[in-house]
Amino acid sequence: MLLNCIKERYSVRKFQNKPIEQEKLDTLLKAAQLAPSARNIQPCKFIVIQDEEKRKKLTDICKGQKFVSQAPITIAICANNTDYTMTCGQAAYTVDAAIAGEHIVLQAAEMGLGTCWIGTFYHDEMTKLINLPEDYKIVTILPVGYPAIEKGKRNLKSIDEVVSYDSF
């Protein structure tokens, strides 16, 4: 059941020194490719960073978060069509990239892999690292690997605190 996968997923900040099998990586990327997008524009591009020298630079790019460099791969989720705003007022590319990223996160969890959603990074430096074209933005980066830590306890608000029916 998907809900069990969601319950068990956690942000992994320590990874085993173990490569990810190509078949598993292909499955993660297929999950991302299957994500829906506004007007079916499909603005996302997924940059898989495997090169050890590039991965070493991720610690500084991510403001000292060493674990990002320690993951065997990091996926930069990028998107173009950044000027399209949906009627609801949200930039479509960020929503589309977030949906694709969450597809990766959940697929990884189902396969025993860990991820951590990274929003703390220097966009300009990351852009240089992956040679990003000017018409793209990086929405997030996801280090991916086999967890070297167990899930800790999460303090979640109760369902009554986060759900209302028919009005706020």
Backbone bond lengths (Angstrom), bond angles and torsions (degrees), N, CA, C in turn:
res aa  C-N    CA-C-N  psi(-1)  N-CA   C-N-CA  omega(-1)  CA-C   N-CA-C  phi
1 M - - - 1.445 - - 1.527 108.75 -
2 L 1.321 115.89 135.24 1.458 121.25 -177.77 1.526 111.85 -60.32
3 L 1.320 118.24 -37.89 1.461 120.68 -179.24 1.530 111.38 -59.36
4 N 1.320 117.36 -36.65 1.473 119.73 176.96 1.521 111.11 -63.77
5 C 1.320 116.57 -40.39 1.468 121.14 177.28 1.526 109.93 -61.84
6 I 1.324 116.40 -43.18 1.460 121.12 179.54 1.527 110.67 -63.73
7 K 1.326 116.78 -41.69 1.470 121.04 179.32 1.525 111.77 -62.86
8 E 1.320 116.63 -36.63 1.463 120.82 -175.47 1.523 113.62 -85.16
9 R 1.316 118.60 -17.02 1.457 122.51 -179.25 1.528 110.31 -67.83
10 Y 1.317 116.01 140.77 1.465 121.31 176.69 1.517 109.03 -149.45
11 S 1.325 115.99 162.13 1.460 120.88 179.05 1.524 108.96 -77.34
12 V 1.309 115.62 120.61 1.464 121.76 -177.36 1.524 108.80 -97.87
13 R 1.320 115.23 125.72 1.461 120.99 -179.39 1.528 111.90 -121.45
14 K 1.314 115.99 16.71 1.468 121.36 173.34 1.518 107.03 -151.59
15 F 1.330 114.84 127.03 1.459 120.84 -174.23 1.529 111.80 -119.15
16 Q 1.334 115.21 148.79 1.457 120.93 172.93 1.526 108.94 -70.09
17 N 1.312 115.80 152.33 1.464 120.95 175.05 1.527 107.70 -83.62
18 K 1.314 115.50 73.51 1.461 122.55 -174.62 1.521 108.31 -144.00
19 P 1.315 117.47 126.90 1.470 118.77 -179.81 1.528 111.80 -69.40
20 I 1.312 114.79 156.94 1.462 121.27 175.23 1.528 107.79 -91.19
21 E 1.307 115.19 131.53 1.459 120.31 178.71 1.529 110.05 -62.67
22 Q 1.336 116.04 142.07 1.470 120.92 -178.21 1.522 111.38 -57.07
23 E 1.316 117.73 -38.03 1.471 121.08 179.71 1.529 110.70 -60.66
24 K 1.321 117.16 -40.64 1.467 120.44 178.64 1.531 110.79 -69.02
25 L 1.315 116.82 -41.35 1.459 119.91 177.23 1.521 110.50 -61.54
26 D 1.326 116.51 -43.37 1.466 120.41 178.17 1.533 111.26 -59.87
27 T 1.337 116.65 -38.83 1.463 120.93 178.74 1.527 110.83 -65.93
28 L 1.326 117.63 -41.49 1.466 121.15 176.85 1.528 111.04 -59.40
29 L 1.310 115.51 -45.47 1.461 120.11 -177.42 1.530 111.48 -70.15
30 K 1.326 117.09 -32.95 1.465 120.42 175.32 1.532 110.03 -65.82
31 A 1.333 116.26 -41.37 1.470 120.13 177.37 1.525 110.27 -58.81
32 A 1.319 116.99 -41.58 1.466 121.28 178.72 1.525 111.07 -65.92
33 Q 1.306 116.20 -43.30 1.465 120.86 -178.91 1.523 111.42 -62.37
34 L 1.327 117.75 -30.72 1.467 122.27 -178.42 1.528 113.77 -79.01
35 A 1.317 117.28 -6.24 1.468 120.52 -177.91 1.529 110.89 -64.38
36 P 1.326 116.99 141.47 1.465 119.35 176.17 1.519 110.97 -72.61
37 S 1.327 115.48 161.15 1.457 120.28 176.62 1.526 109.17 -145.25
38 A 1.318 115.19 154.74 1.459 120.53 179.78 1.527 110.11 -58.72
39 R 1.308 115.91 131.93 1.470 123.19 -178.90 1.531 112.45 54.79
40 N 1.317 117.50 18.05 1.469 123.82 -178.33 1.535 111.62 54.33
41 I 1.325 116.32 34.08 1.468 120.90 179.61 1.525 111.40 -68.17
42 Q 1.336 116.90 -31.44 1.463 122.78 -178.59 1.535 110.46 54.64
43 P 1.332 116.91 63.30 1.461 120.94 -174.05 1.530 115.05 -81.25
44 C 1.314 117.18 -5.92 1.468 119.41 -169.93 1.521 113.85 -83.85
45 K 1.322 113.27 146.91 1.465 123.04 171.29 1.528 105.18 -133.09
46 F 1.314 116.88 135.34 1.459 122.68 -175.42 1.531 108.85 -112.74
47 I 1.311 116.70 114.27 1.459 121.97 -178.60 1.531 107.74 -100.74
48 V 1.327 115.66 113.86 1.463 121.49 -179.43 1.522 108.00 -91.40
49 I 1.310 116.07 115.65 1.468 121.21 -179.39 1.514 108.21 -98.41
50 Q 1.335 114.91 110.13 1.460 122.55 -179.59 1.525 112.22 -114.91
51 D 1.320 115.80 -28.36 1.451 122.18 -175.83 1.536 110.46 -57.84
52 E 1.316 116.55 127.19 1.465 121.08 -175.02 1.528 112.77 -61.07
53 E 1.320 117.45 -40.91 1.471 120.14 179.91 1.526 111.33 -64.81
54 K 1.316 117.13 -40.79 1.464 119.96 177.36 1.523 110.47 -67.35
55 R 1.337 116.93 -40.52 1.470 120.34 -179.82 1.528 111.07 -62.50
56 K 1.319 118.18 -36.20 1.470 121.15 179.08 1.525 111.49 -60.84
57 K 1.312 117.51 -32.28 1.464 121.96 -178.53 1.527 112.58 -73.91
58 L 1.327 116.70 -15.06 1.458 119.99 -176.10 1.528 113.42 -66.67
59 T 1.334 117.75 -28.83 1.473 119.48 179.21 1.522 110.31 -59.22
60 D 1.321 117.22 -49.40 1.467 120.19 179.82 1.527 111.55 -67.97
61 I 1.339 116.65 -41.03 1.461 120.85 179.94 1.530 110.51 -62.06
62 C 1.327 115.99 -32.00 1.477 121.65 -178.58 1.524 111.70 -100.36
63 K 1.320 116.86 33.48 1.471 124.06 173.21 1.528 113.09 53.32
64 G 1.342 116.19 45.68 1.449 120.89 173.23 1.525 115.97 86.69
65 Q 1.296 118.47 6.50 1.466 121.22 178.71 1.536 109.35 -78.55
66 K 1.320 116.07 90.67 1.467 122.17 -173.66 1.523 113.49 -60.27
67 F 1.316 116.48 -34.39 1.464 119.54 -175.46 1.528 112.45 -60.59
68 V 1.331 117.62 -26.02 1.466 120.12 179.82 1.529 109.54 -63.61
69 S 1.325 117.21 -39.01 1.468 121.57 178.41 1.513 112.48 -73.30
70 Q 1.323 117.08 -22.48 1.458 121.26 -176.35 1.523 113.44 -83.80
71 A 1.317 117.76 -16.42 1.466 120.59 176.87 1.529 108.91 -69.06
72 P 1.331 118.02 143.71 1.471 119.48 -179.55 1.522 113.82 -65.79
73 I 1.326 116.82 -26.80 1.466 120.53 173.20 1.529 108.88 -141.32
74 T 1.301 115.07 154.93 1.454 122.17 170.27 1.518 106.58 -133.31
75 I 1.317 115.10 134.13 1.460 120.19 -179.42 1.529 108.56 -107.76
76 A 1.312 116.09 119.64 1.460 121.51 173.58 1.522 107.27 -89.00
77 I 1.320 116.22 122.95 1.461 120.45 179.32 1.522 107.30 -99.92
78 C 1.313 114.57 113.54 1.458 122.41 -174.05 1.528 108.70 -118.80
79 A 1.324 115.53 157.93 1.464 119.36 178.02 1.516 110.26 -152.12
80 N 1.328 114.21 151.69 1.457 119.89 173.89 1.530 108.54 -112.96
81 N 1.304 117.93 -161.12 1.469 122.11 -173.04 1.522 110.03 56.23
82 T 1.321 115.57 43.39 1.464 121.25 -174.22 1.527 113.26 -73.77
83 D 1.321 117.53 -7.69 1.466 119.43 -178.97 1.528 113.08 -92.58
84 Y 1.330 118.27 -4.29 1.462 120.69 -178.76 1.527 110.32 -85.97
85 T 1.318 116.01 118.24 1.464 122.81 176.24 1.521 107.77 -109.14
86 M 1.315 116.26 128.90 1.460 120.76 178.58 1.525 109.99 -70.86
87 T 1.309 116.79 160.87 1.458 122.35 -179.36 1.526 111.85 -54.10
88 C 1.322 117.24 -30.84 1.474 121.30 -179.34 1.525 112.39 -74.30
89 G 1.336 117.59 -5.52 1.452 121.11 177.22 1.520 115.06 97.69
90 Q 1.322 117.44 -2.82 1.465 121.18 -179.11 1.530 110.86 -91.78
91 A 1.324 115.86 144.17 1.464 120.68 174.51 1.531 107.72 -70.02
92 A 1.315 116.69 120.07 1.468 121.20 -174.41 1.530 112.09 -60.48
93 Y 1.322 117.56 -38.56 1.465 118.72 -175.02 1.522 112.26 -62.97
94 T 1.338 118.09 -35.69 1.465 119.38 -179.82 1.529 110.98 -70.64
95 V 1.316 116.23 -39.50 1.462 120.05 178.01 1.533 109.47 -65.88
96 D 1.324 116.96 -47.03 1.465 120.98 -179.63 1.525 111.58 -59.52
97 A 1.318 116.53 -43.81 1.470 120.32 179.95 1.525 111.44 -67.84
98 A 1.331 116.61 -36.57 1.467 120.10 178.66 1.527 110.83 -65.91
99 I 1.312 117.06 -40.08 1.466 119.88 177.74 1.529 109.67 -63.16
100 A 1.323 117.23 -46.44 1.468 120.78 179.01 1.527 110.86 -61.41
101 G 1.334 116.33 -41.45 1.455 120.38 178.38 1.511 112.24 -62.28
102 E 1.317 116.86 -42.00 1.465 119.84 179.10 1.523 111.16 -67.61
103 H 1.329 117.83 -32.36 1.466 119.62 173.01 1.531 110.09 -59.40
104 I 1.333 116.69 -43.30 1.466 121.00 177.92 1.525 110.31 -63.05
105 V 1.319 116.47 -47.29 1.474 121.81 -177.34 1.528 110.89 -57.87
106 L 1.325 116.87 -47.97 1.463 119.91 -177.89 1.523 112.39 -71.28
107 Q 1.325 117.05 -38.49 1.472 119.60 176.98 1.521 110.08 -63.61
108 A 1.316 116.70 -40.45 1.467 120.79 177.88 1.521 110.71 -60.70
109 A 1.324 116.11 -46.26 1.466 120.17 -179.45 1.522 110.93 -60.23
110 E 1.314 116.67 -40.47 1.462 119.97 179.84 1.531 111.98 -63.40
111 M 1.335 116.93 -30.41 1.472 121.48 -178.42 1.526 113.04 -93.11
112 G 1.330 117.69 7.04 1.463 120.21 179.15 1.512 114.32 83.76
113 L 1.327 116.49 14.20 1.458 121.20 177.93 1.522 109.19 -99.16
114 G 1.313 115.99 156.71 1.448 121.40 178.12 1.510 110.97 -113.64
115 T 1.332 115.36 153.78 1.459 122.82 178.65 1.522 108.64 -141.93
116 C 1.312 115.22 168.51 1.456 121.09 171.58 1.526 107.21 -149.34
117 W 1.308 115.96 125.27 1.461 121.50 -179.48 1.522 108.16 -73.01
118 I 1.336 117.66 119.37 1.453 121.91 -176.62 1.531 109.68 -110.21
119 G 1.311 114.39 119.48 1.459 120.87 174.88 1.518 111.55 -115.01
120 T 1.332 115.50 -6.01 1.460 120.63 179.98 1.526 108.45 -97.55
121 F 1.307 115.23 92.38 1.469 120.51 177.02 1.522 108.31 -157.04
122 Y 1.313 114.55 155.00 1.460 120.90 177.26 1.529 108.48 -84.41
123 H 1.326 115.31 109.34 1.463 120.81 -174.61 1.528 111.96 -58.23
124 D 1.329 117.43 -44.36 1.467 120.20 -177.80 1.525 111.87 -62.14
125 E 1.322 116.92 -42.17 1.470 120.31 179.96 1.525 111.38 -68.68
126 M 1.330 116.07 -39.75 1.457 119.68 178.24 1.522 110.87 -66.06
127 T 1.325 116.00 -37.75 1.460 121.62 177.27 1.528 110.68 -57.83
128 K 1.332 116.30 -44.21 1.466 120.86 178.70 1.522 111.19 -65.70
129 L 1.315 116.88 -41.06 1.465 121.08 -177.62 1.522 111.87 -59.75
130 I 1.328 116.43 -39.67 1.470 119.41 -175.69 1.533 113.11 -105.86
131 N 1.337 117.20 8.46 1.470 121.86 178.67 1.525 111.90 55.09
132 L 1.310 116.39 49.21 1.457 122.04 -175.96 1.527 110.84 -72.50
133 P 1.332 117.84 130.66 1.462 120.15 175.44 1.524 110.81 -62.77
134 E 1.321 116.51 154.12 1.469 122.29 -175.77 1.523 113.93 -61.54
135 D 1.328 117.96 -26.65 1.461 119.57 -176.85 1.527 113.21 -85.65
136 Y 1.327 117.08 7.12 1.473 122.23 178.54 1.522 110.44 -112.79
137 K 1.334 115.17 154.00 1.462 123.19 171.39 1.526 107.45 -126.27
138 I 1.326 115.80 147.90 1.454 121.01 174.23 1.526 106.55 -91.35
139 V 1.311 116.79 123.30 1.458 121.29 -178.42 1.526 110.43 -90.14
140 T 1.307 116.88 -41.61 1.461 121.26 178.36 1.515 109.24 -159.05
141 I 1.312 115.08 166.22 1.458 120.21 169.55 1.525 107.39 -127.67
142 L 1.322 114.31 143.21 1.463 121.50 -177.07 1.523 110.38 -123.31
143 P 1.335 118.66 105.46 1.458 118.82 168.87 1.525 107.68 -69.68
144 V 1.318 116.62 139.85 1.463 121.69 -176.85 1.521 109.29 -134.02
145 G 1.322 116.14 134.78 1.456 120.59 176.46 1.514 110.90 -177.28
146 Y 1.335 114.30 -176.52 1.458 119.71 176.36 1.526 108.53 -80.09
147 P 1.321 117.75 127.11 1.465 120.45 -178.05 1.527 112.64 -61.46
148 A 1.323 115.36 141.63 1.462 121.77 174.40 1.527 109.82 -110.77
149 I 1.318 116.26 9.67 1.467 122.13 178.27 1.522 108.68 -135.91
150 E 1.308 115.09 156.70 1.467 121.39 176.28 1.522 109.72 -89.50
151 K 1.299 114.83 159.55 1.458 120.95 177.73 1.527 109.42 -66.46
152 G 1.312 115.68 132.83 1.459 121.31 175.38 1.521 110.75 -91.59
153 K 1.291 115.88 178.21 1.465 121.35 178.69 1.525 109.66 -78.72
154 R 1.323 116.14 136.29 1.457 121.77 177.24 1.516 109.04 -108.55
155 N 1.297 116.21 138.69 1.456 121.53 175.50 1.520 108.52 -98.75
156 L 1.311 115.95 95.77 1.458 120.98 -179.26 1.521 110.29 -98.93
157 K 1.312 115.35 145.64 1.456 119.99 172.31 1.532 108.35 -63.98
158 S 1.314 116.58 155.37 1.462 120.10 177.57 1.529 109.14 -69.77
159 I 1.319 115.69 159.28 1.458 120.36 178.87 1.525 111.32 -59.80
160 D 1.336 116.81 -34.46 1.471 120.49 178.68 1.528 112.56 -65.72
161 E 1.333 116.58 -26.42 1.469 120.17 179.91 1.530 112.31 -78.31
162 V 1.317 116.94 -21.67 1.462 119.02 -173.94 1.528 113.91 -112.83
163 V 1.328 117.45 -3.52 1.467 120.64 -177.19 1.529 109.70 -124.68
164 S 1.339 115.54 135.07 1.462 122.88 170.50 1.524 107.14 -132.99
165 Y 1.293 116.64 153.04 1.466 121.19 178.10 1.532 110.12 -113.33
166 D 1.295 115.28 130.43 1.466 125.39 172.72 1.529 115.00 73.38
167 S 1.318 119.56 -23.98 1.465 120.93 172.38 1.508 108.58 -162.03
168 F 1.322 116.27 166.93 1.465 120.76 -177.10 1.516 109.77 -63.41
